[in-house]
Amino acid sequence: MDKLVATSVFESLASGLRLDVYRLLVKAGPQGLVAGEIGTALDVPPTNLSFHLKALTHAQLVSVVQEGRYQRYRANLTLMQDLIVYLTAECCAGHPEQCVETCPAPVCA
């Protein structure tokens, strides 16, 4: 991952609603959710939601697949894992094994 991609991800998640959408999609797992399900769960009007889903898709944080007249969205967990690796790559001067005691288990695992 490079700085430009990382910056794009952070810019996209800087919106509280987009962060809520991404977290909801993470919770939904691999099956993802159709746009209507996301809107209902977060109580967001379709036009507003479509703007935010487009931004998340542009940042590659979510993928979208057409299913008939619906669009199914899924969180790009690989991108988020790559971002975490990018952010922590130089932990403890490049020796992340020394940082284990200072990091919460799920982050350092």
Disulfide bonds with the S-S distance in Angstrom:
Cys91-Cys99 2.19
Cys92-Cys99 1.85
